[in-house]
Amino acid sequence: MAVVKIIELVGSSKESTDDAARQALRSARSSLRNIRAVDIVSTGLRGDNLDEYRAHVRVAFLIEGTEVD
């Protein structure tokens, strides 16, 4: 039986919401193994001048020691 854990992250970028999502994934990859899915929950603009793109993402990863069915 596989066990998957889901965490939520918010990435940011000056370029685009897509880049913000990639930044969140890049950060997740630096400390997580066995990432199986990334879902974009929402995107938006932040900052005083609305010049910072944000992406709220859910990252699903397989818990080590569990098997994929």
mmCIF file of the N, C-alpha and C atoms, coordinates in Angstrom:
data_MODEL
# 
_entry.id   MODEL 
# 
loop_
_atom_site.group_PDB 
_atom_site.id 
_atom_site.type_symbol 
_atom_site.label_atom_id 
_atom_site.label_alt_id 
_atom_site.label_comp_id 
_atom_site.label_asym_id 
_atom_site.label_entity_id 
_atom_site.label_seq_id 
_atom_site.pdbx_PDB_ins_code 
_atom_site.Cartn_x 
_atom_site.Cartn_y 
_atom_site.Cartn_z 
_atom_site.occupancy 
_atom_site.B_iso_or_equiv 
_atom_site.pdbx_formal_charge 
_atom_site.auth_seq_id 
_atom_site.auth_comp_id 
_atom_site.auth_asym_id 
_atom_site.auth_atom_id 
_atom_site.pdbx_PDB_model_num 
ATOM 1   N N  . MET A 1 1  ? 0.841  -1.174 0.000   1.00 0.00 ? 1  MET A N  1 
ATOM 2   C CA . MET A 1 1  ? 0.000  0.000  0.000   1.00 0.00 ? 1  MET A CA 1 
ATOM 3   C C  . MET A 1 1  ? 0.887  1.239  0.000   1.00 0.00 ? 1  MET A C  1 
ATOM 4   N N  . ALA A 1 2  ? 0.566  2.198  -0.834  1.00 0.00 ? 2  ALA A N  1 
ATOM 5   C CA . ALA A 1 2  ? 1.323  3.447  -0.908  1.00 0.00 ? 2  ALA A CA 1 
ATOM 6   C C  . ALA A 1 2  ? 0.746  4.466  0.061   1.00 0.00 ? 2  ALA A C  1 
ATOM 7   N N  . VAL A 1 3  ? 1.627  5.233  0.671   1.00 0.00 ? 3  VAL A N  1 
ATOM 8   C CA . VAL A 1 3  ? 1.213  6.339  1.528   1.00 0.00 ? 3  VAL A CA 1 
ATOM 9   C C  . VAL A 1 3  ? 1.838  7.601  0.962   1.00 0.00 ? 3  VAL A C  1 
ATOM 10  N N  . VAL A 1 4  ? 0.991  8.581  0.678   1.00 0.00 ? 4  VAL A N  1 
ATOM 11  C CA . VAL A 1 4  ? 1.441  9.837  0.091   1.00 0.00 ? 4  VAL A CA 1 
ATOM 12  C C  . VAL A 1 4  ? 1.149  10.961 1.069   1.00 0.00 ? 4  VAL A C  1 
ATOM 13  N N  . LYS A 1 5  ? 2.102  11.836 1.265   1.00 0.00 ? 5  LYS A N  1 
ATOM 14  C CA . LYS A 1 5  ? 1.915  13.017 2.097   1.00 0.00 ? 5  LYS A CA 1 
ATOM 15  C C  . LYS A 1 5  ? 1.800  14.226 1.188   1.00 0.00 ? 5  LYS A C  1 
ATOM 16  N N  . ILE A 1 6  ? 0.971  15.186 1.587   1.00 0.00 ? 6  ILE A N  1 
ATOM 17  C CA . ILE A 1 6  ? 0.780  16.406 0.804   1.00 0.00 ? 6  ILE A CA 1 
ATOM 18  C C  . ILE A 1 6  ? 1.154  17.602 1.670   1.00 0.00 ? 6  ILE A C  1 
ATOM 19  N N  . ILE A 1 7  ? 1.989  18.477 1.105   1.00 0.00 ? 7  ILE A N  1 
ATOM 20  C CA . ILE A 1 7  ? 2.324  19.724 1.779   1.00 0.00 ? 7  ILE A CA 1 
ATOM 21  C C  . ILE A 1 7  ? 1.928  20.883 0.871   1.00 0.00 ? 7  ILE A C  1 
ATOM 22  N N  . GLU A 1 8  ? 1.756  22.043 1.454   1.00 0.00 ? 8  GLU A N  1 
ATOM 23  C CA . GLU A 1 8  ? 1.408  23.229 0.689   1.00 0.00 ? 8  GLU A CA 1 
ATOM 24  C C  . GLU A 1 8  ? 2.551  24.236 0.777   1.00 0.00 ? 8  GLU A C  1 
ATOM 25  N N  . LEU A 1 9  ? 2.861  24.841 -0.357  1.00 0.00 ? 9  LEU A N  1 
ATOM 26  C CA . LEU A 1 9  ? 3.927  25.829 -0.453  1.00 0.00 ? 9  LEU A CA 1 
ATOM 27  C C  . LEU A 1 9  ? 3.436  27.030 -1.245  1.00 0.00 ? 9  LEU A C  1 
ATOM 28  N N  . VAL A 1 10 ? 4.083  28.165 -1.048  1.00 0.00 ? 10 VAL A N  1 
ATOM 29  C CA . VAL A 1 10 ? 3.816  29.350 -1.860  1.00 0.00 ? 10 VAL A CA 1 
ATOM 30  C C  . VAL A 1 10 ? 5.145  29.800 -2.453  1.00 0.00 ? 10 VAL A C  1 
ATOM 31  N N  . GLY A 1 11 ? 5.216  29.794 -3.785  1.00 0.00 ? 11 GLY A N  1 
ATOM 32  C CA . GLY A 1 11 ? 6.398  30.275 -4.487  1.00 0.00 ? 11 GLY A CA 1 
ATOM 33  C C  . GLY A 1 11 ? 6.162  31.687 -4.964  1.00 0.00 ? 11 GLY A C  1 
ATOM 34  N N  . SER A 1 12 ? 7.233  32.428 -5.164  1.00 0.00 ? 12 SER A N  1 
ATOM 35  C CA . SER A 1 12 ? 7.102  33.796 -5.666  1.00 0.00 ? 12 SER A CA 1 
ATOM 36  C C  . SER A 1 12 ? 8.123  34.050 -6.763  1.00 0.00 ? 12 SER A C  1 
ATOM 37  N N  . SER A 1 13 ? 7.802  35.026 -7.611  1.00 0.00 ? 13 SER A N  1 
ATOM 38  C CA . SER A 1 13 ? 8.661  35.357 -8.743  1.00 0.00 ? 13 SER A CA 1 
ATOM 39  C C  . SER A 1 13 ? 8.333  36.756 -9.230  1.00 0.00 ? 13 SER A C  1 
ATOM 40  N N  . LYS A 1 14 ? 9.297  37.403 -9.815  1.00 0.00 ? 14 LYS A N  1 
ATOM 41  C CA . LYS A 1 14 ? 9.070  38.684 -10.482 1.00 0.00 ? 14 LYS A CA 1 
ATOM 42  C C  . LYS A 1 14 ? 8.686  38.479 -11.941 1.00 0.00 ? 14 LYS A C  1 
ATOM 43  N N  . GLU A 1 15 ? 8.781  37.226 -12.440 1.00 0.00 ? 15 GLU A N  1 
ATOM 44  C CA . GLU A 1 15 ? 8.570  36.925 -13.857 1.00 0.00 ? 15 GLU A CA 1 
ATOM 45  C C  . GLU A 1 15 ? 7.125  36.574 -14.203 1.00 0.00 ? 15 GLU A C  1 
ATOM 46  N N  . SER A 1 16 ? 6.566  35.541 -13.528 1.00 0.00 ? 16 SER A N  1 
ATOM 47  C CA . SER A 1 16 ? 5.237  35.042 -13.884 1.00 0.00 ? 16 SER A CA 1 
ATOM 48  C C  . SER A 1 16 ? 4.730  34.095 -12.808 1.00 0.00 ? 16 SER A C  1 
ATOM 49  N N  . THR A 1 17 ? 3.438  33.758 -12.878 1.00 0.00 ? 17 THR A N  1 
ATOM 50  C CA . THR A 1 17 ? 2.893  32.777 -11.941 1.00 0.00 ? 17 THR A CA 1 
ATOM 51  C C  . THR A 1 17 ? 3.472  31.393 -12.222 1.00 0.00 ? 17 THR A C  1 
ATOM 52  N N  . ASP A 1 18 ? 3.722  31.073 -13.493 1.00 0.00 ? 18 ASP A N  1 
ATOM 53  C CA . ASP A 1 18 ? 4.341  29.785 -13.826 1.00 0.00 ? 18 ASP A CA 1 
ATOM 54  C C  . ASP A 1 18 ? 5.715  29.669 -13.183 1.00 0.00 ? 18 ASP A C  1 
ATOM 55  N N  . ASP A 1 19 ? 6.484  30.742 -13.254 1.00 0.00 ? 19 ASP A N  1 
ATOM 56  C CA . ASP A 1 19 ? 7.808  30.733 -12.642 1.00 0.00 ? 19 ASP A CA 1 
ATOM 57  C C  . ASP A 1 19 ? 7.699  30.630 -11.124 1.00 0.00 ? 19 ASP A C  1 
ATOM 58  N N  . ALA A 1 20 ? 6.693  31.252 -10.532 1.00 0.00 ? 20 ALA A N  1 
ATOM 59  C CA . ALA A 1 20 ? 6.479  31.144 -9.089  1.00 0.00 ? 20 ALA A CA 1 
ATOM 60  C C  . ALA A 1 20 ? 6.208  29.694 -8.702  1.00 0.00 ? 20 ALA A C  1 
ATOM 61  N N  . ALA A 1 21 ? 5.403  28.991 -9.487  1.00 0.00 ? 21 ALA A N  1 
ATOM 62  C CA . ALA A 1 21 ? 5.138  27.572 -9.225  1.00 0.00 ? 21 ALA A CA 1 
ATOM 63  C C  . ALA A 1 21 ? 6.423  26.758 -9.370  1.00 0.00 ? 21 ALA A C  1 
ATOM 64  N N  . ARG A 1 22 ? 7.228  27.064 -10.385 1.00 0.00 ? 22 ARG A N  1 
ATOM 65  C CA . ARG A 1 22 ? 8.503  26.356 -10.569 1.00 0.00 ? 22 ARG A CA 1 
ATOM 66  C C  . ARG A 1 22 ? 9.442  26.611 -9.391  1.00 0.00 ? 22 ARG A C  1 
ATOM 67  N N  . GLN A 1 23 ? 9.429  27.827 -8.848  1.00 0.00 ? 23 GLN A N  1 
ATOM 68  C CA . GLN A 1 23 ? 10.271 28.143 -7.690  1.00 0.00 ? 23 GLN A CA 1 
ATOM 69  C C  . GLN A 1 23 ? 9.856  27.296 -6.482  1.00 0.00 ? 23 GLN A C  1 
ATOM 70  N N  . ALA A 1 24 ? 8.551  27.142 -6.279  1.00 0.00 ? 24 ALA A N  1 
ATOM 71  C CA . ALA A 1 24 ? 8.066  26.305 -5.170  1.00 0.00 ? 24 ALA A CA 1 
ATOM 72  C C  . ALA A 1 24 ? 8.511  24.861 -5.371  1.00 0.00 ? 24 ALA A C  1 
ATOM 73  N N  . LEU A 1 25 ? 8.381  24.346 -6.595  1.00 0.00 ? 25 LEU A N  1 
ATOM 74  C CA . LEU A 1 25 ? 8.800  22.976 -6.882  1.00 0.00 ? 25 LEU A CA 1 
ATOM 75  C C  . LEU A 1 25 ? 10.307 22.821 -6.698  1.00 0.00 ? 25 LEU A C  1 
ATOM 76  N N  . ARG A 1 26 ? 11.067 23.789 -7.156  1.00 0.00 ? 26 ARG A N  1 
ATOM 77  C CA . ARG A 1 26 ? 12.529 23.731 -6.996  1.00 0.00 ? 26 ARG A CA 1 
ATOM 78  C C  . ARG A 1 26 ? 12.902 23.643 -5.513  1.00 0.00 ? 26 ARG A C  1 
ATOM 79  N N  . SER A 1 27 ? 12.228 24.431 -4.702  1.00 0.00 ? 27 SER A N  1 
ATOM 80  C CA . SER A 1 27 ? 12.488 24.398 -3.272  1.00 0.00 ? 27 SER A CA 1 
ATOM 81  C C  . SER A 1 27 ? 12.112 23.050 -2.671  1.00 0.00 ? 27 SER A C  1 
ATOM 82  N N  . ALA A 1 28 ? 10.967 22.510 -3.083  1.00 0.00 ? 28 ALA A N  1 
ATOM 83  C CA . ALA A 1 28 ? 10.533 21.205 -2.576  1.00 0.00 ? 28 ALA A CA 1 
ATOM 84  C C  . ALA A 1 28 ? 11.527 20.117 -2.950  1.00 0.00 ? 28 ALA A C  1 
ATOM 85  N N  . ARG A 1 29 ? 12.014 20.158 -4.180  1.00 0.00 ? 29 ARG A N  1 
ATOM 86  C CA . ARG A 1 29 ? 12.967 19.128 -4.634  1.00 0.00 ? 29 ARG A CA 1 
ATOM 87  C C  . ARG A 1 29 ? 14.268 19.140 -3.850  1.00 0.00 ? 29 ARG A C  1 
ATOM 88  N N  . SER A 1 30 ? 14.609 20.288 -3.253  1.00 0.00 ? 30 SER A N  1 
ATOM 89  C CA . SER A 1 30 ? 15.867 20.362 -2.509  1.00 0.00 ? 30 SER A CA 1 
ATOM 90  C C  . SER A 1 30 ? 15.819 19.569 -1.208  1.00 0.00 ? 30 SER A C  1 
ATOM 91  N N  . SER A 1 31 ? 14.605 19.285 -0.701  1.00 0.00 ? 31 SER A N  1 
ATOM 92  C CA . SER A 1 31 ? 14.529 18.562 0.567   1.00 0.00 ? 31 SER A CA 1 
ATOM 93  C C  . SER A 1 31 ? 13.607 17.344 0.540   1.00 0.00 ? 31 SER A C  1 
ATOM 94  N N  . LEU A 1 32 ? 12.858 17.134 -0.544  1.00 0.00 ? 32 LEU A N  1 
ATOM 95  C CA . LEU A 1 32 ? 11.932 16.003 -0.622  1.00 0.00 ? 32 LEU A CA 1 
ATOM 96  C C  . LEU A 1 32 ? 12.329 15.049 -1.733  1.00 0.00 ? 32 LEU A C  1 
ATOM 97  N N  . ARG A 1 33 ? 12.096 13.762 -1.497  1.00 0.00 ? 33 ARG A N  1 
ATOM 98  C CA . ARG A 1 33 ? 12.284 12.749 -2.527  1.00 0.00 ? 33 ARG A CA 1 
ATOM 99  C C  . ARG A 1 33 ? 10.929 12.184 -2.893  1.00 0.00 ? 33 ARG A C  1 
ATOM 100 N N  . ASN A 1 34 ? 10.866 11.502 -4.009  1.00 0.00 ? 34 ASN A N  1 
ATOM 101 C CA . ASN A 1 34 ? 9.666  10.773 -4.432  1.00 0.00 ? 34 ASN A CA 1 
ATOM 102 C C  . ASN A 1 34 ? 8.455  11.674 -4.655  1.00 0.00 ? 34 ASN A C  1 
ATOM 103 N N  . ILE A 1 35 ? 8.672  12.886 -5.196  1.00 0.00 ? 35 ILE A N  1 
ATOM 104 C CA . ILE A 1 35 ? 7.552  13.768 -5.509  1.00 0.00 ? 35 ILE A CA 1 
ATOM 105 C C  . ILE A 1 35 ? 6.750  13.128 -6.639  1.00 0.00 ? 35 ILE A C  1 
ATOM 106 N N  . ARG A 1 36 ? 5.443  13.002 -6.432  1.00 0.00 ? 36 ARG A N  1 
ATOM 107 C CA . ARG A 1 36 ? 4.571  12.343 -7.396  1.00 0.00 ? 36 ARG A CA 1 
ATOM 108 C C  . ARG A 1 36 ? 3.627  13.300 -8.112  1.00 0.00 ? 36 ARG A C  1 
ATOM 109 N N  . ALA A 1 37 ? 3.325  14.458 -7.513  1.00 0.00 ? 37 ALA A N  1 
ATOM 110 C CA . ALA A 1 37 ? 2.385  15.388 -8.146  1.00 0.00 ? 37 ALA A CA 1 
ATOM 111 C C  . ALA A 1 37 ? 2.559  16.784 -7.566  1.00 0.00 ? 37 ALA A C  1 
ATOM 112 N N  . VAL A 1 38 ? 2.277  17.761 -8.403  1.00 0.00 ? 38 VAL A N  1 
ATOM 113 C CA . VAL A 1 38 ? 2.222  19.160 -7.966  1.00 0.00 ? 38 VAL A CA 1 
ATOM 114 C C  . VAL A 1 38 ? 0.946  19.746 -8.557  1.00 0.00 ? 38 VAL A C  1 
ATOM 115 N N  . ASP A 1 39 ? 0.088  20.259 -7.695  1.00 0.00 ? 39 ASP A N  1 
ATOM 116 C CA . ASP A 1 39 ? -1.153 20.890 -8.130  1.00 0.00 ? 39 ASP A CA 1 
ATOM 117 C C  . ASP A 1 39 ? -1.105 22.370 -7.775  1.00 0.00 ? 39 ASP A C  1 
ATOM 118 N N  . ILE A 1 40 ? -1.442 23.214 -8.738  1.00 0.00 ? 40 ILE A N  1 
ATOM 119 C CA . ILE A 1 40 ? -1.514 24.643 -8.478  1.00 0.00 ? 40 ILE A CA 1 
ATOM 120 C C  . ILE A 1 40 ? -2.906 24.937 -7.920  1.00 0.00 ? 40 ILE A C  1 
ATOM 121 N N  . VAL A 1 41 ? -2.943 25.433 -6.701  1.00 0.00 ? 41 VAL A N  1 
ATOM 122 C CA . VAL A 1 41 ? -4.198 25.721 -6.016  1.00 0.00 ? 41 VAL A CA 1 
ATOM 123 C C  . VAL A 1 41 ? -4.716 27.097 -6.431  1.00 0.00 ? 41 VAL A C  1 
ATOM 124 N N  . SER A 1 42 ? -3.820 28.088 -6.419  1.00 0.00 ? 42 SER A N  1 
ATOM 125 C CA . SER A 1 42 ? -4.215 29.441 -6.806  1.00 0.00 ? 42 SER A CA 1 
ATOM 126 C C  . SER A 1 42 ? -2.981 30.243 -7.183  1.00 0.00 ? 42 SER A C  1 
ATOM 127 N N  . THR A 1 43 ? -3.227 31.334 -7.878  1.00 0.00 ? 43 THR A N  1 
ATOM 128 C CA . THR A 1 43 ? -2.152 32.259 -8.244  1.00 0.00 ? 43 THR A CA 1 
ATOM 129 C C  . THR A 1 43 ? -2.639 33.676 -7.959  1.00 0.00 ? 43 THR A C  1 
ATOM 130 N N  . GLY A 1 44 ? -1.696 34.588 -7.863  1.00 0.00 ? 44 GLY A N  1 
ATOM 131 C CA . GLY A 1 44 ? -2.082 35.971 -7.612  1.00 0.00 ? 44 GLY A CA 1 
ATOM 132 C C  . GLY A 1 44 ? -0.896 36.904 -7.673  1.00 0.00 ? 44 GLY A C  1 
ATOM 133 N N  . LEU A 1 45 ? -1.175 38.161 -7.421  1.00 0.00 ? 45 LEU A N  1 
ATOM 134 C CA . LEU A 1 45 ? -0.164 39.213 -7.382  1.00 0.00 ? 45 LEU A CA 1 
ATOM 135 C C  . LEU A 1 45 ? -0.104 39.779 -5.975  1.00 0.00 ? 45 LEU A C  1 
ATOM 136 N N  . ARG A 1 46 ? 1.090  40.117 -5.528  1.00 0.00 ? 46 ARG A N  1 
ATOM 137 C CA . ARG A 1 46 ? 1.278  40.690 -4.198  1.00 0.00 ? 46 ARG A CA 1 
ATOM 138 C C  . ARG A 1 46 ? 2.283  41.819 -4.289  1.00 0.00 ? 46 ARG A C  1 
ATOM 139 N N  . GLY A 1 47 ? 2.472  42.485 -3.179  1.00 0.00 ? 47 GLY A N  1 
ATOM 140 C CA . GLY A 1 47 ? 3.459  43.547 -3.093  1.00 0.00 ? 47 GLY A CA 1 
ATOM 141 C C  . GLY A 1 47 ? 2.817  44.917 -3.203  1.00 0.00 ? 47 GLY A C  1 
ATOM 142 N N  . ASP A 1 48 ? 3.572  45.931 -2.806  1.00 0.00 ? 48 ASP A N  1 
ATOM 143 C CA . ASP A 1 48 ? 3.075  47.309 -2.836  1.00 0.00 ? 48 ASP A CA 1 
ATOM 144 C C  . ASP A 1 48 ? 2.648  47.735 -4.228  1.00 0.00 ? 48 ASP A C  1 
ATOM 145 N N  . ASN A 1 49 ? 3.389  47.318 -5.232  1.00 0.00 ? 49 ASN A N  1 
ATOM 146 C CA . ASN A 1 49 ? 3.086  47.691 -6.617  1.00 0.00 ? 49 ASN A CA 1 
ATOM 147 C C  . ASN A 1 49 ? 2.463  46.549 -7.415  1.00 0.00 ? 49 ASN A C  1 
ATOM 148 N N  . LEU A 1 50 ? 2.014  45.524 -6.697  1.00 0.00 ? 50 LEU A N  1 
ATOM 149 C CA . LEU A 1 50 ? 1.460  44.327 -7.345  1.00 0.00 ? 50 LEU A CA 1 
ATOM 150 C C  . LEU A 1 50 ? 2.403  43.795 -8.416  1.00 0.00 ? 50 LEU A C  1 
ATOM 151 N N  . ASP A 1 51 ? 3.680  43.714 -8.062  1.00 0.00 ? 51 ASP A N  1 
ATOM 152 C CA . ASP A 1 51 ? 4.703  43.285 -9.011  1.00 0.00 ? 51 ASP A CA 1 
ATOM 153 C C  . ASP A 1 51 ? 5.360  41.959 -8.629  1.00 0.00 ? 51 ASP A C  1 
ATOM 154 N N  . GLU A 1 52 ? 4.775  41.260 -7.670  1.00 0.00 ? 52 GLU A N  1 
ATOM 155 C CA . GLU A 1 52 ? 5.307  39.960 -7.273  1.00 0.00 ? 52 GLU A CA 1 
ATOM 156 C C  . GLU A 1 52 ? 4.243  38.897 -7.527  1.00 0.00 ? 52 GLU A C  1 
ATOM 157 N N  . TYR A 1 53 ? 4.570  37.956 -8.402  1.00 0.00 ? 53 TYR A N  1 
ATOM 158 C CA . TYR A 1 53 ? 3.663  36.852 -8.707  1.00 0.00 ? 53 TYR A CA 1 
ATOM 159 C C  . TYR A 1 53 ? 3.788  35.784 -7.633  1.00 0.00 ? 53 TYR A C  1 
ATOM 160 N N  . ARG A 1 54 ? 2.665  35.188 -7.272  1.00 0.00 ? 54 ARG A N  1 
ATOM 161 C CA . ARG A 1 54 ? 2.653  34.120 -6.277  1.00 0.00 ? 54 ARG A CA 1 
ATOM 162 C C  . ARG A 1 54 ? 1.909  32.912 -6.832  1.00 0.00 ? 54 ARG A C  1 
ATOM 163 N N  . ALA A 1 55 ? 2.324  31.728 -6.404  1.00 0.00 ? 55 ALA A N  1 
ATOM 164 C CA . ALA A 1 55 ? 1.628  30.494 -6.750  1.00 0.00 ? 55 ALA A CA 1 
ATOM 165 C C  . ALA A 1 55 ? 1.542  29.632 -5.497  1.00 0.00 ? 55 ALA A C  1 
ATOM 166 N N  . HIS A 1 56 ? 0.331  29.296 -5.111  1.00 0.00 ? 56 HIS A N  1 
ATOM 167 C CA . HIS A 1 56 ? 0.068  28.400 -3.984  1.00 0.00 ? 56 HIS A CA 1 
ATOM 168 C C  . HIS A 1 56 ? -0.046 27.001 -4.583  1.00 0.00 ? 56 HIS A C  1 
ATOM 169 N N  . VAL A 1 57 ? 0.830  26.085 -4.167  1.00 0.00 ? 57 VAL A N  1 
ATOM 170 C CA . VAL A 1 57 ? 0.855  24.745 -4.745  1.00 0.00 ? 57 VAL A CA 1 
ATOM 171 C C  . VAL A 1 57 ? 0.755  23.684 -3.658  1.00 0.00 ? 57 VAL A C  1 
ATOM 172 N N  . ARG A 1 58 ? 0.236  22.514 -4.061  1.00 0.00 ? 58 ARG A N  1 
ATOM 173 C CA . ARG A 1 58 ? 0.235  21.326 -3.212  1.00 0.00 ? 58 ARG A CA 1 
ATOM 174 C C  . ARG A 1 58 ? 1.199  20.332 -3.824  1.00 0.00 ? 58 ARG A C  1 
ATOM 175 N N  . VAL A 1 59 ? 2.105  19.842 -3.008  1.00 0.00 ? 59 VAL A N  1 
ATOM 176 C CA . VAL A 1 59 ? 3.112  18.885 -3.459  1.00 0.00 ? 59 VAL A CA 1 
ATOM 177 C C  . VAL A 1 59 ? 2.837  17.545 -2.775  1.00 0.00 ? 59 VAL A C  1 
ATOM 178 N N  . ALA A 1 60 ? 2.654  16.507 -3.581  1.00 0.00 ? 60 ALA A N  1 
ATOM 179 C CA . ALA A 1 60 ? 2.405  15.159 -3.058  1.00 0.00 ? 60 ALA A CA 1 
ATOM 180 C C  . ALA A 1 60 ? 3.660  14.319 -3.245  1.00 0.00 ? 60 ALA A C  1 
ATOM 181 N N  . PHE A 1 61 ? 4.077  13.645 -2.173  1.00 0.00 ? 61 PHE A N  1 
ATOM 182 C CA . PHE A 1 61 ? 5.256  12.791 -2.277  1.00 0.00 ? 61 PHE A CA 1 
ATOM 183 C C  . PHE A 1 61 ? 5.031  11.489 -1.529  1.00 0.00 ? 61 PHE A C  1 
ATOM 184 N N  . LEU A 1 62 ? 5.663  10.455 -2.033  1.00 0.00 ? 62 LEU A N  1 
ATOM 185 C CA . LEU A 1 62 ? 5.544  9.105  -1.484  1.00 0.00 ? 62 LEU A CA 1 
ATOM 186 C C  . LEU A 1 62 ? 6.386  8.996  -0.220  1.00 0.00 ? 62 LEU A C  1 
ATOM 187 N N  . ILE A 1 63 ? 5.772  8.477  0.829   1.00 0.00 ? 63 ILE A N  1 
ATOM 188 C CA . ILE A 1 63 ? 6.506  8.237  2.072   1.00 0.00 ? 63 ILE A CA 1 
ATOM 189 C C  . ILE A 1 63 ? 7.422  7.038  1.847   1.00 0.00 ? 63 ILE A C  1 
ATOM 190 N N  . GLU A 1 64 ? 8.684  7.199  2.194   1.00 0.00 ? 64 GLU A N  1 
ATOM 191 C CA . GLU A 1 64 ? 9.643  6.112  1.997   1.00 0.00 ? 64 GLU A CA 1 
ATOM 192 C C  . GLU A 1 64 ? 9.234  4.886  2.798   1.00 0.00 ? 64 GLU A C  1 
ATOM 193 N N  . GLY A 1 65 ? 9.437  3.726  2.192   1.00 0.00 ? 65 GLY A N  1 
ATOM 194 C CA . GLY A 1 65 ? 9.092  2.472  2.832   1.00 0.00 ? 65 GLY A CA 1 
ATOM 195 C C  . GLY A 1 65 ? 7.703  1.984  2.468   1.00 0.00 ? 65 GLY A C  1 
ATOM 196 N N  . THR A 1 66 ? 6.973  2.778  1.685   1.00 0.00 ? 66 THR A N  1 
ATOM 197 C CA . THR A 1 66 ? 5.673  2.327  1.212   1.00 0.00 ? 66 THR A CA 1 
ATOM 198 C C  . THR A 1 66 ? 5.798  2.021  -0.272  1.00 0.00 ? 66 THR A C  1 
ATOM 199 N N  . GLU A 1 67 ? 4.951  1.170  -0.759  1.00 0.00 ? 67 GLU A N  1 
ATOM 200 C CA . GLU A 1 67 ? 5.032  0.753  -2.156  1.00 0.00 ? 67 GLU A CA 1 
ATOM 201 C C  . GLU A 1 67 ? 3.919  1.382  -2.973  1.00 0.00 ? 67 GLU A C  1 
ATOM 202 N N  . VAL A 1 68 ? 4.192  1.571  -4.240  1.00 0.00 ? 68 VAL A N  1 
ATOM 203 C CA . VAL A 1 68 ? 3.176  2.051  -5.171  1.00 0.00 ? 68 VAL A CA 1 
ATOM 204 C C  . VAL A 1 68 ? 2.389  0.849  -5.659  1.00 0.00 ? 68 VAL A C  1 
ATOM 205 N N  . ASP A 1 69 ? 1.076  0.910  -5.573  1.00 0.00 ? 69 ASP A N  1 
ATOM 206 C CA . ASP A 1 69 ? 0.221  -0.196 -6.064  1.00 0.00 ? 69 ASP A CA 1 
ATOM 207 C C  . ASP A 1 69 ? 0.110  -0.162 -7.549  1.00 0.00 ? 69 ASP A C  1 
# 
